[in-house]
Amino acid sequence: MVSGTLVFRGTRVPVEALITNREAGLTLDEFLENFPTVTREQALQVLEFSKTTLQKLGKSA
């Protein structure tokens, strides 16, 4: 965390940047080009965690 914001480990890139870039239509490769300090593995882990969490929330609703 940097200033209370969740960031990718070893970077200052907010995790939220991945979500907002994907919402804006950027591909994962484009995101990684824009934020070269984030690894593909890190980005995929965040996306998988988000997917799993949303699925769990959907089942409990």
mmCIF file as gemmi writes it, N, C-alpha and C atoms, coordinates in Angstrom:
data_model
loop_
_atom_site.group_PDB
_atom_site.id
_atom_site.type_symbol
_atom_site.label_atom_id
_atom_site.label_alt_id
_atom_site.label_comp_id
_atom_site.label_asym_id
_atom_site.label_entity_id
_atom_site.label_seq_id
_atom_site.pdbx_PDB_ins_code
_atom_site.Cartn_x
_atom_site.Cartn_y
_atom_site.Cartn_z
_atom_site.occupancy
_atom_site.B_iso_or_equiv
_atom_site.pdbx_formal_charge
_atom_site.auth_seq_id
_atom_site.auth_asym_id
_atom_site.pdbx_PDB_model_num
ATOM 1 N N . MET Axp A 1 ? 0.842 -1.177 0 1 0 ? 1 A 1
ATOM 2 C CA . MET Axp A 1 ? 0 0 0 1 0 ? 1 A 1
ATOM 3 C C . MET Axp A 1 ? 0.888 1.241 0 1 0 ? 1 A 1
ATOM 4 N N . VAL Axp A 2 ? 0.447 2.208 -0.738 1 0 ? 2 A 1
ATOM 5 C CA . VAL Axp A 2 ? 1.118 3.503 -0.769 1 0 ? 2 A 1
ATOM 6 C C . VAL Axp A 2 ? 0.063 4.552 -0.471 1 0 ? 2 A 1
ATOM 7 N N . SER Axp A 3 ? 0.258 5.283 0.607 1 0 ? 3 A 1
ATOM 8 C CA . SER Axp A 3 ? -0.699 6.329 1.016 1 0 ? 3 A 1
ATOM 9 C C . SER Axp A 3 ? -2.12 5.787 1.092 1 0 ? 3 A 1
ATOM 10 N N . GLY Axp A 4 ? -2.269 4.56 1.585 1 0 ? 4 A 1
ATOM 11 C CA . GLY Axp A 4 ? -3.588 3.966 1.754 1 0 ? 4 A 1
ATOM 12 C C . GLY Axp A 4 ? -4.179 3.358 0.496 1 0 ? 4 A 1
ATOM 13 N N . THR Axp A 5 ? -3.436 3.354 -0.587 1 0 ? 5 A 1
ATOM 14 C CA . THR Axp A 5 ? -3.908 2.799 -1.853 1 0 ? 5 A 1
ATOM 15 C C . THR Axp A 5 ? -3.235 1.459 -2.107 1 0 ? 5 A 1
ATOM 16 N N . LEU Axp A 6 ? -4.017 0.47 -2.474 1 0 ? 6 A 1
ATOM 17 C CA . LEU Axp A 6 ? -3.484 -0.846 -2.796 1 0 ? 6 A 1
ATOM 18 C C . LEU Axp A 6 ? -2.712 -0.766 -4.104 1 0 ? 6 A 1
ATOM 19 N N . VAL Axp A 7 ? -1.447 -1.189 -4.072 1 0 ? 7 A 1
ATOM 20 C CA . VAL Axp A 7 ? -0.597 -1.137 -5.261 1 0 ? 7 A 1
ATOM 21 C C . VAL Axp A 7 ? -0.03 -2.524 -5.544 1 0 ? 7 A 1
ATOM 22 N N . PHE Axp A 8 ? 0.42 -2.712 -6.772 1 0 ? 8 A 1
ATOM 23 C CA . PHE Axp A 8 ? 1.098 -3.951 -7.131 1 0 ? 8 A 1
ATOM 24 C C . PHE Axp A 8 ? 2.415 -4.017 -6.362 1 0 ? 8 A 1
ATOM 25 N N . ARG Axp A 9 ? 2.73 -5.186 -5.823 1 0 ? 9 A 1
ATOM 26 C CA . ARG Axp A 9 ? 3.944 -5.368 -5.023 1 0 ? 9 A 1
ATOM 27 C C . ARG Axp A 9 ? 5.181 -4.947 -5.812 1 0 ? 9 A 1
ATOM 28 N N . GLY Axp A 10 ? 6.035 -4.175 -5.135 1 0 ? 10 A 1
ATOM 29 C CA . GLY Axp A 10 ? 7.278 -3.733 -5.748 1 0 ? 10 A 1
ATOM 30 C C . GLY Axp A 10 ? 7.125 -2.574 -6.715 1 0 ? 10 A 1
ATOM 31 N N . THR Axp A 11 ? 5.921 -2.005 -6.785 1 0 ? 11 A 1
ATOM 32 C CA . THR Axp A 11 ? 5.663 -0.878 -7.69 1 0 ? 11 A 1
ATOM 33 C C . THR Axp A 11 ? 4.91 0.212 -6.937 1 0 ? 11 A 1
ATOM 34 N N . ARG Axp A 12 ? 4.657 1.288 -7.626 1 0 ? 12 A 1
ATOM 35 C CA . ARG Axp A 12 ? 3.784 2.338 -7.1 1 0 ? 12 A 1
ATOM 36 C C . ARG Axp A 12 ? 2.5 2.41 -7.937 1 0 ? 12 A 1
ATOM 37 N N . VAL Axp A 13 ? 2.233 1.365 -8.705 1 0 ? 13 A 1
ATOM 38 C CA . VAL Axp A 13 ? 1.072 1.324 -9.6 1 0 ? 13 A 1
ATOM 39 C C . VAL Axp A 13 ? -0.145 0.837 -8.817 1 0 ? 13 A 1
ATOM 40 N N . PRO Axp A 14 ? -1.187 1.666 -8.731 1 0 ? 14 A 1
ATOM 41 C CA . PRO Axp A 14 ? -2.397 1.236 -8.029 1 0 ? 14 A 1
ATOM 42 C C . PRO Axp A 14 ? -3.074 0.067 -8.748 1 0 ? 14 A 1
ATOM 43 N N . VAL Axp A 15 ? -3.568 -0.882 -7.975 1 0 ? 15 A 1
ATOM 44 C CA . VAL Axp A 15 ? -4.303 -2.01 -8.544 1 0 ? 15 A 1
ATOM 45 C C . VAL Axp A 15 ? -5.51 -1.493 -9.322 1 0 ? 15 A 1
ATOM 46 N N . GLU Axp A 16 ? -6.103 -0.431 -8.834 1 0 ? 16 A 1
ATOM 47 C CA . GLU Axp A 16 ? -7.266 0.167 -9.499 1 0 ? 16 A 1
ATOM 48 C C . GLU Axp A 16 ? -6.952 0.566 -10.944 1 0 ? 16 A 1
ATOM 49 N N . ALA Axp A 17 ? -5.692 0.878 -11.235 1 0 ? 17 A 1
ATOM 50 C CA . ALA Axp A 17 ? -5.308 1.259 -12.6 1 0 ? 17 A 1
ATOM 51 C C . ALA Axp A 17 ? -5.585 0.126 -13.581 1 0 ? 17 A 1
ATOM 52 N N . LEU Axp A 18 ? -5.377 -1.109 -13.148 1 0 ? 18 A 1
ATOM 53 C CA . LEU Axp A 18 ? -5.663 -2.253 -14.02 1 0 ? 18 A 1
ATOM 54 C C . LEU Axp A 18 ? -7.153 -2.319 -14.33 1 0 ? 18 A 1
ATOM 55 N N . ILE Axp A 19 ? -7.967 -2.184 -13.307 1 0 ? 19 A 1
ATOM 56 C CA . ILE Axp A 19 ? -9.423 -2.278 -13.494 1 0 ? 19 A 1
ATOM 57 C C . ILE Axp A 19 ? -9.924 -1.148 -14.388 1 0 ? 19 A 1
ATOM 58 N N . THR Axp A 20 ? -9.497 0.078 -14.12 1 0 ? 20 A 1
ATOM 59 C CA . THR Axp A 20 ? -9.994 1.205 -14.92 1 0 ? 20 A 1
ATOM 60 C C . THR Axp A 20 ? -9.499 1.138 -16.364 1 0 ? 20 A 1
ATOM 61 N N . ASN Axp A 21 ? -8.276 0.667 -16.562 1 0 ? 21 A 1
ATOM 62 C CA . ASN Axp A 21 ? -7.772 0.517 -17.928 1 0 ? 21 A 1
ATOM 63 C C . ASN Axp A 21 ? -8.533 -0.561 -18.684 1 0 ? 21 A 1
ATOM 64 N N . ARG Axp A 22 ? -8.844 -1.651 -18.027 1 0 ? 22 A 1
ATOM 65 C CA . ARG Axp A 22 ? -9.615 -2.719 -18.678 1 0 ? 22 A 1
ATOM 66 C C . ARG Axp A 22 ? -11.034 -2.225 -18.987 1 0 ? 22 A 1
ATOM 67 N N . GLU Axp A 23 ? -11.632 -1.485 -18.054 1 0 ? 23 A 1
ATOM 68 C CA . GLU Axp A 23 ? -12.966 -0.922 -18.292 1 0 ? 23 A 1
ATOM 69 C C . GLU Axp A 23 ? -12.951 0.032 -19.488 1 0 ? 23 A 1
ATOM 70 N N . ALA Axp A 24 ? -11.844 0.719 -19.684 1 0 ? 24 A 1
ATOM 71 C CA . ALA Axp A 24 ? -11.711 1.66 -20.797 1 0 ? 24 A 1
ATOM 72 C C . ALA Axp A 24 ? -11.442 0.955 -22.122 1 0 ? 24 A 1
ATOM 73 N N . GLY Axp A 25 ? -11.29 -0.37 -22.072 1 0 ? 25 A 1
ATOM 74 C CA . GLY Axp A 25 ? -11.133 -1.136 -23.296 1 0 ? 25 A 1
ATOM 75 C C . GLY Axp A 25 ? -9.708 -1.531 -23.643 1 0 ? 25 A 1
ATOM 76 N N . LEU Axp A 26 ? -8.743 -1.192 -22.794 1 0 ? 26 A 1
ATOM 77 C CA . LEU Axp A 26 ? -7.37 -1.591 -23.071 1 0 ? 26 A 1
ATOM 78 C C . LEU Axp A 26 ? -7.207 -3.087 -22.848 1 0 ? 26 A 1
ATOM 79 N N . THR Axp A 27 ? -6.388 -3.692 -23.664 1 0 ? 27 A 1
ATOM 80 C CA . THR Axp A 27 ? -6.077 -5.107 -23.472 1 0 ? 27 A 1
ATOM 81 C C . THR Axp A 27 ? -5.073 -5.231 -22.326 1 0 ? 27 A 1
ATOM 82 N N . LEU Axp A 28 ? -4.9 -6.443 -21.861 1 0 ? 28 A 1
ATOM 83 C CA . LEU Axp A 28 ? -3.911 -6.679 -20.816 1 0 ? 28 A 1
ATOM 84 C C . LEU Axp A 28 ? -2.517 -6.303 -21.316 1 0 ? 28 A 1
ATOM 85 N N . ASP Axp A 29 ? -2.212 -6.644 -22.552 1 0 ? 29 A 1
ATOM 86 C CA . ASP Axp A 29 ? -0.902 -6.295 -23.118 1 0 ? 29 A 1
ATOM 87 C C . ASP Axp A 29 ? -0.693 -4.78 -23.158 1 0 ? 29 A 1
ATOM 88 N N . GLU Axp A 30 ? -1.739 -4.038 -23.509 1 0 ? 30 A 1
ATOM 89 C CA . GLU Axp A 30 ? -1.628 -2.576 -23.536 1 0 ? 30 A 1
ATOM 90 C C . GLU Axp A 30 ? -1.39 -2.03 -22.132 1 0 ? 30 A 1
ATOM 91 N N . PHE Axp A 31 ? -2.104 -2.582 -21.162 1 0 ? 31 A 1
ATOM 92 C CA . PHE Axp A 31 ? -1.893 -2.16 -19.774 1 0 ? 31 A 1
ATOM 93 C C . PHE Axp A 31 ? -0.444 -2.408 -19.363 1 0 ? 31 A 1
ATOM 94 N N . LEU Axp A 32 ? 0.06 -3.599 -19.671 1 0 ? 32 A 1
ATOM 95 C CA . LEU Axp A 32 ? 1.428 -3.952 -19.29 1 0 ? 32 A 1
ATOM 96 C C . LEU Axp A 32 ? 2.459 -3.077 -19.999 1 0 ? 32 A 1
ATOM 97 N N . GLU Axp A 33 ? 2.17 -2.655 -21.22 1 0 ? 33 A 1
ATOM 98 C CA . GLU Axp A 33 ? 3.062 -1.726 -21.924 1 0 ? 33 A 1
ATOM 99 C C . GLU Axp A 33 ? 3.081 -0.371 -21.224 1 0 ? 33 A 1
ATOM 100 N N . ASN Axp A 34 ? 1.912 0.07 -20.754 1 0 ? 34 A 1
ATOM 101 C CA . ASN Axp A 34 ? 1.801 1.363 -20.078 1 0 ? 34 A 1
ATOM 102 C C . ASN Axp A 34 ? 2.398 1.342 -18.676 1 0 ? 34 A 1
ATOM 103 N N . PHE Axp A 35 ? 2.412 0.168 -18.049 1 0 ? 35 A 1
ATOM 104 C CA . PHE Axp A 35 ? 2.91 0.024 -16.682 1 0 ? 35 A 1
ATOM 105 C C . PHE Axp A 35 ? 3.924 -1.121 -16.637 1 0 ? 35 A 1
ATOM 106 N N . PRO Axp A 36 ? 5.12 -0.89 -17.172 1 0 ? 36 A 1
ATOM 107 C CA . PRO Axp A 36 ? 6.098 -1.971 -17.316 1 0 ? 36 A 1
ATOM 108 C C . PRO Axp A 36 ? 6.624 -2.55 -16.005 1 0 ? 36 A 1
ATOM 109 N N . THR Axp A 37 ? 6.387 -1.877 -14.88 1 0 ? 37 A 1
ATOM 110 C CA . THR Axp A 37 ? 6.842 -2.435 -13.603 1 0 ? 37 A 1
ATOM 111 C C . THR Axp A 37 ? 5.903 -3.513 -13.078 1 0 ? 37 A 1
ATOM 112 N N . VAL Axp A 38 ? 4.712 -3.619 -13.662 1 0 ? 38 A 1
ATOM 113 C CA . VAL Axp A 38 ? 3.751 -4.659 -13.28 1 0 ? 38 A 1
ATOM 114 C C . VAL Axp A 38 ? 4.005 -5.878 -14.155 1 0 ? 38 A 1
ATOM 115 N N . THR Axp A 39 ? 4.093 -7.049 -13.538 1 0 ? 39 A 1
ATOM 116 C CA . THR Axp A 39 ? 4.304 -8.267 -14.316 1 0 ? 39 A 1
ATOM 117 C C . THR Axp A 39 ? 2.965 -8.834 -14.779 1 0 ? 39 A 1
ATOM 118 N N . ARG Axp A 40 ? 3.023 -9.623 -15.828 1 0 ? 40 A 1
ATOM 119 C CA . ARG Axp A 40 ? 1.817 -10.29 -16.328 1 0 ? 40 A 1
ATOM 120 C C . ARG Axp A 40 ? 1.206 -11.159 -15.221 1 0 ? 40 A 1
ATOM 121 N N . GLU Axp A 41 ? 2.053 -11.864 -14.487 1 0 ? 41 A 1
ATOM 122 C CA . GLU Axp A 41 ? 1.568 -12.728 -13.406 1 0 ? 41 A 1
ATOM 123 C C . GLU Axp A 41 ? 0.82 -11.918 -12.351 1 0 ? 41 A 1
ATOM 124 N N . GLN Axp A 42 ? 1.352 -10.769 -11.97 1 0 ? 42 A 1
ATOM 125 C CA . GLN Axp A 42 ? 0.674 -9.919 -10.992 1 0 ? 42 A 1
ATOM 126 C C . GLN Axp A 42 ? -0.701 -9.492 -11.5 1 0 ? 42 A 1
ATOM 127 N N . ALA Axp A 43 ? -0.753 -9.042 -12.736 1 0 ? 43 A 1
ATOM 128 C CA . ALA Axp A 43 ? -2.013 -8.572 -13.308 1 0 ? 43 A 1
ATOM 129 C C . ALA Axp A 43 ? -3.03 -9.707 -13.386 1 0 ? 43 A 1
ATOM 130 N N . LEU Axp A 44 ? -2.591 -10.869 -13.819 1 0 ? 44 A 1
ATOM 131 C CA . LEU Axp A 44 ? -3.507 -12.011 -13.917 1 0 ? 44 A 1
ATOM 132 C C . LEU Axp A 44 ? -4.01 -12.437 -12.545 1 0 ? 44 A 1
ATOM 133 N N . GLN Axp A 45 ? -3.159 -12.364 -11.532 1 0 ? 45 A 1
ATOM 134 C CA . GLN Axp A 45 ? -3.59 -12.71 -10.178 1 0 ? 45 A 1
ATOM 135 C C . GLN Axp A 45 ? -4.672 -11.757 -9.69 1 0 ? 45 A 1
ATOM 136 N N . VAL Axp A 46 ? -4.511 -10.471 -9.969 1 0 ? 46 A 1
ATOM 137 C CA . VAL Axp A 46 ? -5.526 -9.489 -9.568 1 0 ? 46 A 1
ATOM 138 C C . VAL Axp A 46 ? -6.84 -9.75 -10.296 1 0 ? 46 A 1
ATOM 139 N N . LEU Axp A 47 ? -6.769 -10.016 -11.585 1 0 ? 47 A 1
ATOM 140 C CA . LEU Axp A 47 ? -7.992 -10.279 -12.346 1 0 ? 47 A 1
ATOM 141 C C . LEU Axp A 47 ? -8.687 -11.544 -11.854 1 0 ? 47 A 1
ATOM 142 N N . GLU Axp A 48 ? -7.926 -12.584 -11.563 1 0 ? 48 A 1
ATOM 143 C CA . GLU Axp A 48 ? -8.507 -13.834 -11.064 1 0 ? 48 A 1
ATOM 144 C C . GLU Axp A 48 ? -9.123 -13.621 -9.689 1 0 ? 48 A 1
ATOM 145 N N . PHE Axp A 49 ? -8.436 -12.894 -8.815 1 0 ? 49 A 1
ATOM 146 C CA . PHE Axp A 49 ? -8.97 -12.602 -7.489 1 0 ? 49 A 1
ATOM 147 C C . PHE Axp A 49 ? -10.272 -11.813 -7.604 1 0 ? 49 A 1
ATOM 148 N N . SER Axp A 50 ? -10.293 -10.824 -8.491 1 0 ? 50 A 1
ATOM 149 C CA . SER Axp A 50 ? -11.503 -10.018 -8.693 1 0 ? 50 A 1
ATOM 150 C C . SER Axp A 50 ? -12.654 -10.881 -9.187 1 0 ? 50 A 1
ATOM 151 N N . LYS Axp A 51 ? -12.376 -11.744 -10.138 1 0 ? 51 A 1
ATOM 152 C CA . LYS Axp A 51 ? -13.402 -12.632 -10.69 1 0 ? 51 A 1
ATOM 153 C C . LYS Axp A 51 ? -13.96 -13.551 -9.609 1 0 ? 51 A 1
ATOM 154 N N . THR Axp A 52 ? -13.082 -14.179 -8.847 1 0 ? 52 A 1
ATOM 155 C CA . THR Axp A 52 ? -13.497 -15.098 -7.788 1 0 ? 52 A 1
ATOM 156 C C . THR Axp A 52 ? -14.319 -14.378 -6.729 1 0 ? 52 A 1
ATOM 157 N N . THR Axp A 53 ? -13.873 -13.196 -6.341 1 0 ? 53 A 1
ATOM 158 C CA . THR Axp A 53 ? -14.588 -12.424 -5.325 1 0 ? 53 A 1
ATOM 159 C C . THR Axp A 53 ? -15.979 -12.038 -5.81 1 0 ? 53 A 1
ATOM 160 N N . LEU Axp A 54 ? -16.086 -11.589 -7.046 1 0 ? 54 A 1
ATOM 161 C CA . LEU Axp A 54 ? -17.393 -11.216 -7.592 1 0 ? 54 A 1
ATOM 162 C C . LEU Axp A 54 ? -18.319 -12.419 -7.692 1 0 ? 54 A 1
ATOM 163 N N . GLN Axp A 55 ? -17.775 -13.571 -8.058 1 0 ? 55 A 1
ATOM 164 C CA . GLN Axp A 55 ? -18.589 -14.787 -8.123 1 0 ? 55 A 1
ATOM 165 C C . GLN Axp A 55 ? -19.109 -15.156 -6.74 1 0 ? 55 A 1
ATOM 166 N N . LYS Axp A 56 ? -18.272 -15.053 -5.723 1 0 ? 56 A 1
ATOM 167 C CA . LYS Axp A 56 ? -18.69 -15.363 -4.354 1 0 ? 56 A 1
ATOM 168 C C . LYS Axp A 56 ? -19.754 -14.39 -3.883 1 0 ? 56 A 1
ATOM 169 N N . LEU Axp A 57 ? -19.581 -13.119 -4.204 1 0 ? 57 A 1
ATOM 170 C CA . LEU Axp A 57 ? -20.575 -12.12 -3.817 1 0 ? 57 A 1
ATOM 171 C C . LEU Axp A 57 ? -21.908 -12.378 -4.508 1 0 ? 57 A 1
ATOM 172 N N . GLY Axp A 58 ? -21.848 -12.797 -5.758 1 0 ? 58 A 1
ATOM 173 C CA . GLY Axp A 58 ? -23.066 -13.097 -6.506 1 0 ? 58 A 1
ATOM 174 C C . GLY Axp A 58 ? -23.819 -14.278 -5.928 1 0 ? 58 A 1
ATOM 175 N N . LYS Axp A 59 ? -23.105 -15.261 -5.438 1 0 ? 59 A 1
ATOM 176 C CA . LYS Axp A 59 ? -23.735 -16.447 -4.858 1 0 ? 59 A 1
ATOM 177 C C . LYS Axp A 59 ? -24.343 -16.162 -3.5 1 0 ? 59 A 1
ATOM 178 N N . SER Axp A 60 ? -23.787 -15.187 -2.771 1 0 ? 60 A 1
ATOM 179 C CA . SER Axp A 60 ? -24.3 -14.896 -1.436 1 0 ? 60 A 1
ATOM 180 C C . SER Axp A 60 ? -25.444 -13.892 -1.467 1 0 ? 60 A 1
ATOM 181 N N . ALA Axp A 61 ? -25.685 -13.291 -2.609 1 0 ? 61 A 1
ATOM 182 C CA . ALA Axp A 61 ? -26.748 -12.276 -2.709 1 0 ? 61 A 1
ATOM 183 C C . ALA Axp A 61 ? -28.108 -12.914 -2.878 1 0 ? 61 A 1
